[in-house]
Amino acid sequence: MLKAPEPKRLKLNYDIPPSAVTFKVKLRLYNKEVDWDDNFILYLTSKLPNPHYGPEISGKTMIINYSVTQQGLQEQLLNVTVRHERPDLEEQRERLVTVGRCRLTL
């Protein structure tokens, strides 16, 4: 009967305190390695009048429709800003919208 090899134990170097250990995340773009920055934001645009994105992309991105009027765009961006800076106000707004919808259906 064959025995599975025993797992190798890692030897820790105690000369370096664990708090001093840092990790860098690198991405490989084509043949070049690039450091990852948590503040990185990527903006993509499309010339298509009404592009359709699947749920896997829509769930991971924020899609802003720039073909709306300026007032409509301001309202969209205000909602995003309020959701980020004051989540309590956003929850209150959503409750009020829900109550308004319920009253319209009665």
N, C-alpha and C positions, 0 to 999 in steps of 0.2 A: 504494500500500500504506500502511495506517495504522500509525503508530508508537505504541507504548504510552508514556504520559507517564513521564518520569523521576521516581523517588521523591524526595520532598523531604527534605532533610537537616535534622535538628534542630539548632538552635543552642543550645549549652550555655552557661549563665551560670556562669563560673568564679569569680564573687565569693562564691558560697556553696559550701562544701566538700561533697562528696557524702555524707559521714557525717552532715551536719546535716539532710539531706532525710528527712522522714518521710512516710508515707502513712497515711491514715485510711480504714478501710473503713466504708461507710455502707450501711444497709439501708433500703429504702423499705417501710414498713408503711402501707397505705392511702395517705394523702396526706402522711405525715410521714416525714422522714428521721431515722434513729436510728443512733448510733455503734455499731459492733460491739465487743463486749468478749469476749476469748478465755476469760474465766472464766464466761461465761454458760452456764447449764444450764436446760433446759426439762423440766418434769415434766408428763406428761399422764396422766390416769386415765380409766378406762372402767367403766361399770356393767354391762357385758356379762359374763356368767359365764365365757365362754371365747372371747374375741375372737381372730380369725384375722388375722394381718398377713402380707402378701406378703414375698417374699425381699428386695425392694429396701428395705423399711422395717426388716425384722429385721436386715439387714446393717449398717444405719447407726445403730441404736439398741440400747439395752440394755433388754430387757423383763423385768421382775420380776413374778412371779406372787404376789400378796399373799394369794391364797386358800389357800395352804399353811399348815401348822401353824407355830407360832412357832419351833420347833426347825429345821424345814426352811428357813424364811426366814433364820434365823441362819446356817445352813450355806451358803446361796446367797450371802449378803452377805460371809461370811468368805472364800469362794472368790474373790469379786470383789476384795476388799481384798488378799488374798495375791497375786493375779495382778498387781495394780497395784504393791504395795510390794516384793514378793520374787518376781520372775519365775522365779528359779532353783528355789525351793521348789514353785512351781506346775508346772514341768516335771517335777520329781521325782514329784509326786503323780500327774500324768497317766501317767508311765511305770509307776508301781505299779498304777494302775487297769487299764492295758492288760495288764500281766502277770497280774493277777488274772482278767481276762476270758478270757485265753488258757488259763489253768489250768481255768477252769470249762467251757470248750468241749471239753477233752480227755476 
